[in-house]
């Protein structure tokens, strides 16, 4: 018997079982339909022209209920925005006794892939699943992301979990780093702004995770070191974020998560981008993301 396949089937079954418990949960429903001012379309279209980008946006002011969107149902490469889902599944499994996050996992040279700043220093040693979750979220360490993926059942676990938390579109098909290929028109490893926002709302503010695990996930995302040129570059003074970046070929550049204002404001924002051209080595669109956050907050009346 192939014990790895049997274990993976059991884990996927556990995710599917979790779907029943989440159906009907108010926090996992689609964000309210009240819209921010219509100028958001003109603002983001102007940013696309300025940066040579296609920009997908979904934003929701969780206090007022206002939402703003642009290309909300268009497909974009998911890149590392899958990692909060992977960590959420690991936390969910830990709460059910299916995983022990303190278990140590050996780190071998074959585990190391591009952009593995933490794991590349641990070859021949080990890392706990909790530490791998931390590295995957705070440093976007790809080898750590793969370790978490292996623990929860592989890429199909991400797709199954997405469906269980109200994300009807996100799918993960490959591992790091191949999932960042972002080939135009390829449906693999893709999402949409609207669907990813629904899933992130469930795991970051809803009941998809028990409160201690939800707070742990948000805490890791607050500690990310990869957002300084994206969301955080576009935030007004006094604002902060708990977010996850992603990047791939063809200029695919993403950021998604929560923005926190100094007066208790909470804004859920997903910005997914790609270059207008079909050049595989197109530059990252960091400034486009920062500018999109600026105009979104302005449209919500936060400056």
C-alpha positions as CSV (number, residue, x, y, z in Angstrom):
1,X,0.0,0.0,0.0
2,X,1.2,3.5,-0.8
3,X,1.0,5.1,2.6
4,X,1.7,8.6,1.3
5,X,-1.3,8.5,-1.1
6,X,-3.5,7.0,1.7
7,X,-2.5,9.8,4.0
8,X,-3.0,12.4,1.4
9,X,-6.5,11.1,0.7
10,X,-7.3,11.2,4.4
11,X,-6.1,14.8,4.6
12,X,-8.2,15.9,1.6
13,X,-11.2,14.1,3.2
14,X,-10.6,16.1,6.4
15,X,-10.7,19.4,4.3
16,X,-13.9,18.3,2.6
17,X,-15.5,17.5,5.9
18,X,-14.6,21.0,7.1
19,X,-16.7,22.4,4.3
20,X,-20.0,21.3,5.9
21,X,-19.1,23.1,9.1
22,X,-18.5,26.3,7.2
23,X,-21.6,26.4,5.0
24,X,-23.8,29.2,6.2
25,X,-21.2,31.0,8.2
26,X,-21.9,34.7,7.8
27,X,-18.2,35.7,7.7
28,X,-17.5,33.4,4.7
29,X,-20.2,34.9,2.5
30,X,-19.3,37.2,-0.4
31,X,-18.4,40.7,0.7
32,X,-21.3,43.2,0.7
33,X,-22.2,44.7,-2.7
34,X,-22.2,48.4,-1.7
35,X,-19.7,50.0,-4.0
36,X,-17.0,52.6,-3.5
37,X,-17.3,55.7,-5.8
38,X,-17.3,54.9,-9.5
39,X,-14.0,56.8,-9.9
40,X,-12.2,53.6,-8.9
41,X,-12.6,52.3,-12.5
42,X,-11.0,55.4,-13.9
43,X,-8.3,55.5,-11.3
44,X,-7.2,51.9,-11.8
45,X,-7.4,52.2,-15.6
46,X,-5.1,55.2,-15.4
47,X,-2.7,53.1,-13.3
48,X,-2.7,50.3,-15.9
49,X,-1.7,52.8,-18.5
50,X,1.0,54.3,-16.3
51,X,2.6,51.0,-15.3
52,X,2.0,48.9,-18.4
53,X,0.0,46.5,-16.3
54,X,-3.2,44.6,-16.1
55,X,-4.5,45.1,-12.5
56,X,-7.1,43.0,-10.7
57,X,-8.6,44.5,-7.5
58,X,-11.1,43.5,-4.9
59,X,-11.4,45.6,-1.8
60,X,-13.9,45.7,1.1
61,X,-14.2,48.1,3.9
62,X,-15.1,45.7,6.7
63,X,-16.6,48.6,8.8
64,X,-18.8,50.4,6.3
65,X,-19.5,47.5,4.0
66,X,-18.3,49.5,0.9
67,X,-16.5,47.5,-1.8
68,X,-14.4,48.4,-4.8
69,X,-13.4,46.2,-7.7
70,X,-11.7,46.2,-11.1
71,X,-11.3,43.1,-13.2
72,X,-12.7,41.1,-10.2
73,X,-13.3,37.9,-12.1
74,X,-10.3,37.8,-14.4
75,X,-7.7,35.1,-13.9
76,X,-4.3,35.9,-12.5
77,X,-1.4,33.7,-11.4
78,X,-1.8,32.9,-7.7
79,X,2.0,32.7,-7.0
80,X,2.8,32.8,-3.2
81,X,-0.7,34.0,-2.2
82,X,-1.5,30.3,-1.8
83,X,0.7,30.2,1.3
84,X,-1.8,31.7,3.8
85,X,-4.2,28.9,2.6
86,X,-1.5,26.3,3.2
87,X,-0.8,27.6,6.7
88,X,-4.5,27.8,7.4
89,X,-5.0,24.2,6.5
90,X,-2.0,23.2,8.7
91,X,-3.5,25.2,11.6
92,X,-6.9,23.6,11.0
93,X,-5.4,20.1,11.0
94,X,-3.5,20.9,14.2
95,X,-6.7,21.9,15.9
96,X,-8.2,18.5,14.9
97,X,-5.1,16.5,16.1
98,X,-4.2,15.6,12.5
99,X,-0.9,17.5,12.6
100,X,1.6,18.4,15.3
101,X,3.2,21.8,14.4
102,X,6.1,21.0,16.7
103,X,7.1,18.0,14.7
104,X,10.6,18.4,13.2
105,X,11.1,17.9,9.4
106,X,14.5,17.1,8.0
107,X,15.9,19.7,5.5
108,X,17.9,18.3,2.7
109,X,19.7,19.8,-0.3
110,X,17.0,18.5,-2.6
111,X,14.4,20.6,-0.7
112,X,16.0,23.9,-1.6
113,X,14.5,25.8,-4.5
114,X,14.8,29.4,-5.7
115,X,14.0,32.0,-3.0
116,X,14.5,29.8,0.1
117,X,16.4,32.3,2.4
118,X,15.6,30.4,5.6
119,X,15.7,26.8,4.6
120,X,18.9,27.2,2.6
121,X,20.7,27.8,5.9
122,X,19.3,24.7,7.5
123,X,20.5,22.0,5.1
124,X,21.4,18.8,7.1
125,X,19.3,20.1,10.0
126,X,15.6,20.3,10.6
127,X,12.7,22.7,10.9
128,X,9.4,22.4,12.8
129,X,6.2,22.7,10.9
130,X,5.5,25.8,12.9
131,X,8.8,27.3,11.8
132,X,8.1,26.4,8.2
133,X,4.8,28.2,8.4
134,X,6.6,31.2,9.8
135,X,9.2,31.2,7.1
136,X,6.6,30.7,4.3
137,X,4.6,33.7,5.4
138,X,7.2,36.1,6.8
139,X,10.0,35.5,4.2
140,X,7.9,33.8,1.4
141,X,10.4,30.9,1.6
142,X,9.5,28.6,-1.2
143,X,11.1,25.5,0.3
144,X,9.2,26.1,3.5
145,X,6.0,26.5,1.5
146,X,6.7,23.1,-0.1
147,X,7.2,21.5,3.3
148,X,3.9,22.8,4.6
149,X,2.2,21.7,1.3
150,X,3.6,18.2,1.8
151,X,2.3,18.1,5.4
152,X,-1.3,18.9,4.3
153,X,-1.6,16.7,1.2
154,X,0.0,18.7,-1.7
155,X,-1.5,21.2,-4.1
156,X,-4.9,19.6,-4.3
157,X,-5.4,20.4,-0.6
158,X,-5.2,24.1,-1.5
159,X,-7.9,23.8,-4.1
160,X,-10.1,21.8,-1.7
161,X,-9.6,24.2,1.1
162,X,-10.4,27.2,-1.1
163,X,-13.8,25.7,-1.9
164,X,-14.5,25.0,1.7
165,X,-14.0,28.7,2.7
166,X,-16.1,30.2,-0.1
167,X,-13.3,30.7,-2.7
168,X,-14.9,29.3,-5.9
169,X,-12.1,29.8,-8.3
170,X,-8.5,29.5,-6.8
171,X,-6.7,26.3,-7.8
172,X,-3.2,25.1,-7.1
173,X,-1.8,22.5,-9.4
174,X,2.0,22.5,-8.9
175,X,4.7,23.0,-6.3
176,X,7.2,25.8,-5.8
177,X,8.7,27.2,-8.0
178,X,6.9,25.8,-11.0
179,X,3.6,27.3,-9.9
180,X,5.0,30.8,-10.6
181,X,5.4,30.1,-14.3
182,X,2.3,32.3,-14.9
183,X,2.1,31.5,-18.6
184,X,-0.6,33.7,-20.2
185,X,-3.8,31.8,-20.7
186,X,-2.7,28.8,-18.5
187,X,-5.5,28.0,-16.0
188,X,-3.1,26.2,-13.7
189,X,-2.2,27.8,-10.3
190,X,-4.6,30.7,-10.8
191,X,-7.2,32.7,-8.9
192,X,-9.3,35.9,-9.3
193,X,-9.4,39.0,-7.1
194,X,-13.0,38.3,-6.0
195,X,-12.5,34.7,-5.2
196,X,-9.3,35.1,-3.3
197,X,-10.9,37.9,-1.3
198,X,-13.7,35.6,-0.2
199,X,-11.3,33.0,1.0
200,X,-9.0,35.5,2.7
201,X,-11.9,37.0,4.5
202,X,-12.9,33.6,5.8
203,X,-9.5,32.8,7.2
204,X,-8.5,36.2,8.4
205,X,-11.7,37.5,9.9
206,X,-14.2,34.7,9.8
207,X,-14.8,31.3,11.5
208,X,-12.7,29.1,9.1
209,X,-10.1,28.9,11.9
210,X,-10.5,28.8,15.7
211,X,-9.7,32.2,17.2
212,X,-6.2,31.3,18.5
213,X,-5.2,29.9,15.1
214,X,-6.7,32.8,13.2
215,X,-4.8,35.2,15.4
216,X,-1.6,33.3,14.8
217,X,-2.1,33.4,11.1
218,X,-2.7,37.1,11.1
219,X,0.3,37.6,13.4
220,X,2.6,35.9,10.9
221,X,1.2,37.9,8.1
222,X,1.7,41.1,10.1
223,X,5.4,40.1,10.4
224,X,6.0,39.7,6.7
225,X,9.2,41.3,5.4
226,X,8.1,41.2,1.7
227,X,5.5,43.9,1.6
228,X,7.5,47.1,2.0
229,X,7.5,47.9,-1.7
230,X,3.9,46.8,-2.3
231,X,1.0,47.4,0.1
232,X,3.1,49.1,2.8
233,X,4.5,51.5,0.3
234,X,1.0,52.8,-0.4
235,X,-0.3,53.1,3.1
236,X,-1.0,56.4,4.8
237,X,0.8,57.3,8.0
238,X,-0.4,55.2,10.9
239,X,-1.7,52.3,8.8
240,X,-0.3,48.8,8.9
241,X,-1.0,45.5,7.1
242,X,-1.2,41.7,7.5
243,X,-0.6,40.5,4.0
244,X,1.0,38.0,1.6
245,X,2.9,38.9,-1.5
246,X,3.5,36.8,-4.6
247,X,5.5,37.1,-7.8
248,X,6.1,35.1,-10.9
249,X,7.0,35.4,-14.6
250,X,5.4,37.8,-17.0
251,X,5.4,40.6,-14.4
252,X,3.0,38.7,-12.2
253,X,3.1,40.6,-8.9
254,X,0.5,40.2,-6.1
255,X,-0.4,41.3,-2.6
256,X,-3.4,40.4,-0.6
257,X,-4.6,40.7,3.0
258,X,-5.8,43.1,5.7
259,X,-5.1,46.8,6.1
260,X,-5.5,48.3,9.6
261,X,-6.1,52.0,10.1
262,X,-5.2,54.1,13.2
263,X,-8.9,54.4,14.2
264,X,-9.7,50.7,14.0
265,X,-10.4,50.6,10.3
266,X,-10.1,47.2,8.6
267,X,-9.9,46.9,4.8
268,X,-9.6,43.6,3.0
269,X,-7.6,44.1,-0.2
270,X,-6.5,41.8,-3.0
271,X,-4.4,43.2,-5.8
272,X,-3.2,40.9,-8.6
273,X,-1.2,42.1,-11.5
274,X,0.6,41.1,-14.7
275,X,2.5,42.9,-17.4
276,X,0.6,44.1,-20.5
277,X,3.3,42.5,-22.7
278,X,4.1,38.8,-23.1
279,X,7.7,39.1,-22.0
280,X,8.6,36.3,-19.6
281,X,11.2,38.5,-17.8
282,X,9.0,41.6,-17.3
283,X,9.8,43.6,-14.2
284,X,7.8,43.2,-11.0
285,X,4.9,45.7,-10.7
286,X,5.5,46.8,-7.1
287,X,4.7,50.4,-7.8
288,X,1.4,49.5,-9.5
289,X,0.3,47.7,-6.3
290,X,1.3,50.5,-4.0
291,X,-0.5,53.0,-6.2
292,X,-3.6,50.8,-6.4
293,X,-3.7,50.6,-2.6
294,X,-3.5,54.4,-2.5
295,X,-6.4,55.0,-4.8
296,X,-8.5,52.3,-3.1
297,X,-8.1,53.9,0.3
298,X,-8.8,57.3,-1.2
299,X,-12.0,56.0,-2.8
300,X,-13.0,54.6,0.6
301,X,-12.4,58.0,2.2
302,X,-9.2,57.0,4.0
303,X,-6.2,59.3,3.2
